[in-house]
Amino acid sequence: MASSRLNTLNHKKLVSRTTTADIGYTSDTSQRQVQRGERGPLEAFAKDGAIAEMTSFQEALGAPALSNFFKVSMDLASEGAQPIRQFPGDSGGLSSDTEARGLNQWLTSAGVLSGDDKVRYELLANEAMLPGTQMSVAQEIGSRQGIKESFATQRNYTDISISFYVSSDYKILRLFQEWMNFMNPIYHSHDGVPYSQASPFGYPNNDDSFAYHRFRYPAEYKKNISITKFERDMGTGSKKGGRRNLGDGQEYTPDAITYNFVNAFPTSIQDIPLNYQAGQVIQVTVEFTYDRYYIVNTGEPKPQNSQQVRNSRLSSPNGSSTWFDQAASYSDHA
């Protein structure tokens, strides 16, 4: 039974990932085995030339991608709060008081987004995750006798987690706390009014027993986030200290891949343990959810807009004829 099953395999498509040195198979041992009428370790599975042997697994892998080269980017920018209008529609009636009307203005008034803070926060990201995706499936049972069919119904995106080092000014920790404060502001006093803008020194009125929370509109607190995976010698070749592909000697030009997360916002700030043991650098892990993501590769042509796609579909590569002309020509010959 086993021998007949072995005969049905296509031995020419078998690929061995081990090298001849790994299994002790050299040309000298092969000649001695042939002289003694013995079968070598490779001939035990197929006839001569039936197995395509790779000289090295590294040749197939080339230059591997390493997990410790990435960059996190957040769509945040410093922006000052706007003056409050005393009379709606009156451009001249401006008050000396200011109001944060967007997330950037709120974070800036909180003192956590000014100058080069954005670049600093992105550099403090020490761990990120490239998410996967999955399809929700619906099953159809009984439409065909003895067959159970499955159909994709919805694409689901998994949340991402990003960890940051916490500096002694705690700004990175307050950044995401203030982001959530903007999403779900507290209404204080008997009149139930929210804070017009954030405060760098905290909110002393939050302990009011009659205070409550209300959510803002999603368009106000959602921002785009991107995670770019690259290599250490990104954009360099062998002449600039870069590597070469192992085996073929060709110059290695690494690419970068960027995951762009659309309409992302933080949903959880994980606990930070504190203790009196040996001191360690504090890290905070923030979980984000988003609507969807798309991937951009470096070195690839920029995606065309809808009008360019339609034009390319209607015209041939050399621009000599349109799709309608080709269809008409085909119908005339038919």
N, C-alpha and C positions, 0 to 999 in steps of 0.2 A: 504493500500500500504506500509506504513512504517513498520507494523508488519510483513508482509511477507518478506520484505527486511531484517529485523533484524534476522529472522529465518535462512537466508542463510549464516549468518556470523558464522565462526568457533570460538565460544567463548573461547575454550580452548587455543587458541593462543593469546588471548588478555593479555597484561601485563600491570599492573598498576604501575606507578612510584611513586605514593603517598603511604605513610605508613598508617597504621590503626590509628595512633595518629593524622595524619594530617586531616583525615576526621571524627575523633571522633568515630571510630568504634573499640570497645574493646570486649573482651569476655563477660563481664558483660552486656553490652548493647545488645549484640547478644542474650544472654539467655533471657533477658526480652522481646525482640522483638519476639522471638520464642514462649514464653509463651502467648503473646498477639495475636499471629497469624499474626504479621506484618513482612514485608520483610526488611532486613537491606539494607544499602546503596550498599553493594557489590552484594547482591542477586537480586537487581533491574535490573542487566544487565544479569545475567546468574544464573544457578543453583549452588548448593553447589560444591565447588572445581573446578569450570569451569575457574576461573580467577587465574593466577599465580601472586601472589602479592610479590613484592620485599620489604624487610624490610627496605631498605634504598637505596637511589640513590647513596650514597657514596660507598656502597658495589659494585655496578656495575662499578663505575668510578675507584675505587681503589685509588691509589696515583696520583693526577692530575699532568699534565705537566704544568710548569709555564713558562711564556714568558720572564723572566728576567735572564735566565741562558743560555748563548751561548758564542761561541768563533769564531772569524773570523781569518782565516789563509791565508796569501798571499805567493805565491811561489816566494819570492824575497830573495836575499842574497847579501851581500857586496862583490864586486869584483873590483879589480884595473884595470885601463885601460892598454892596451897593447902598447908596443913600435911600432912606425911606421917603416916599412921596407923601406930602401932607394932604394933597387933594388929588384923587385919581384923575388922570388925564391932563393934569396941569404940569407942564414941563418945568415951570418956574418954581413950583412949590415944593422944594426939596428940604428935607429935615437934616439936621446935623447927625442924627442917629443913622446907623447902618444896619443892614439886614443881609444875612447869608441866604441867598436864594438857590444855591446849588451845592453839590457835594464839595467841589473844589473850594468854594468860598467858606463853607463850614469848616473844613479841615484847616484852611489857612487861618481863620479866626481863632481856631483852637491852638494855634502855635505849633502844629505838627507838620505843616507843609509850606515851607518857605525856603528860598535859596536853592541849594543843592540837596534838599532832604529827599526828594524823589529818587535821585541817583544813589544816594546813600542807602535807602531802604532796599533798593534792588540788589545792591551789593551784599547786604546782610542776609539775603536768602541763601540758606545753606542746604536745603533739601526741597525738591519739587517732584512732581509725579506727572508723567505723560499718561493721560487717561486712555482707557479703552472704550469700546462701544458695544452695544448688544441690541439684538432685535427681539421685540416681543412677538410671539408666534401664536397664531390661532390654528386649531386643528379641526379638520373636517372629517368626520367619521361616518361611514355608512353610505356615502354617495356612490362609492364603487365597492362592490363586494370584496371583502378581504383586504382593502387598502385604506390606510390612514394617511391623509394628506395634511401638510403643514404649510401655512402661509404667513409671511411677514406682515405685521399690522402696525408696528410703531418702532421707531428707533429711539433707544434710550441712551443717554449720556451719563456717565458716572461722575460724581463730584471729584474735585481735586483738593489736595492738601499741600500747603506750602509752609515750610518751617523757616523761621527767621532767628538770627542771633539778637538778643536784647542788650542794648548798650546801657550805660549807667544813667542816661537821661530818660530812659523808658519811652522814648518817642515812638519807636516801632510798635510798642504795646498799646500806647494811647492812640496811634493812628487807626487801628482797627476797632478800638473801643468807640472812638468818635465817629467812625463810619457807621457803626450800628446805632449810635445815638442819633445820627441824622436820619437813618432809616425809620427809627421808632422813637421820635422825640417825646419827652415828658411834658405834660401840660400842668402847670402849677398855679397857685393862687386860687381864690374863690371864683375868679372869672374864667379860669381854665385857658390860659394863654401859654403858648410855647415860648421858648427862648428865641429871640430874634437872630442870635448867632451864638457860636460856641464860645467857651471861656477857657483860657489856658490854666486857670486856677481851680477848675471844678465848678460844681453847681450846688451851692449851699441850700437852695430851696427844694431840692429833690426829696427831702425828708418830710415834706408836707403830707399829712395823712389823707388829704383829698386829691392828691396828684394822680394822674392817670396817663396812659400812653395811647398814642394814635399813630398809625402808619402813614407814611408818605406814598405818593404814587411811584410805581416801579421805575418809570422813566427818569426819576430824579436821582436815584441812588445806584443805578446800574452802570458799570463801567467795563471796558474791555481789558483783558489781561492776556499776555502772551508769554510763552515759555519757548526759548530757542535752545536747541541742542546743537552743539558744535564740537569741534575737536581742537586740541591745543595748537596745532599748526594750521588753523583755518586760514585759507587764502594764501598759503605759502607753498612753494614747490621745492624741489631738491636744491635749486640754486640759492634759496633763502633759508636753508636749514630744515626744510621739510623732508618727509619720508618718500620712499619709492615703494611701489607695490612689490611685495615679496614674490620672487619667482620670475616675473616677466621683466623686471627692471624698469618699467614705465613710471613716469613721474606721477606721484600721488597728489591729487587735488581734492581735498575733502570738501564735502558739502555740509550745509547746515539745514536743519529742518525746524520750522516754527509752528507751534500750535497756537492759534488765535482763538481765544474764548470770548464769545459775543455775549454782552449783557451779563457780566459776572458780578457777584456781590458776596460778601462773607456771610456764612450761616452759622459758624461755630468758632469760638476761640477756646482751644483746649486748656485744661488746667495746667498750672505751672507748679510743680512740687518744690517746696522749700524745706531745708533741714540744716542741722548744725554739723553735718559731716564735712568731708573735704569739699572745698568750694569748687564749683563748676560753672561754666558759662551758661547762663539761662537761655533757653530757647522757647519760642512760642510757635505753636502750630495752628494755622488758620485754615479752615475748610471753606471752599468756595463752591457755589453752584452757578450754573450758567444756562443759557438757552440752547446753545449749540457751539461747536467749534469747527474750524476748517484749518487745513494744513497748507503751508507755503514752503516750497523748497528753493534754495538758492541755486543759481545757475540755470533755472528753468525760465522759459519765456513768460512774460506777464500774461495773466488771463485776459482774454478778450471780453469786451462788453457785448451786450446782446446784439447790437447793430452790426458789429464786426463779425459775430458768429453767423448771423443771417446772410451777410454779404459773402462770407467764405463758403457757405453752403450753396448759394445760388450761382457762384462763379467758379470756374475751373481754376487750378493753380496758376496757369499762365494768363488768365483773364481773357481768353479768346472767346469763350462762349459761356452762356449761363446754363443753369440746370434745365430751364424750360426749353432752350434751344436743343440741348442734348436729348431731352425726352421727345421733342417733336421730330428730330432726326431719326430717332429709333423707331417711332411709330411709322414714319414714311417708308423706311426700309422694311418694316414688318409687313 
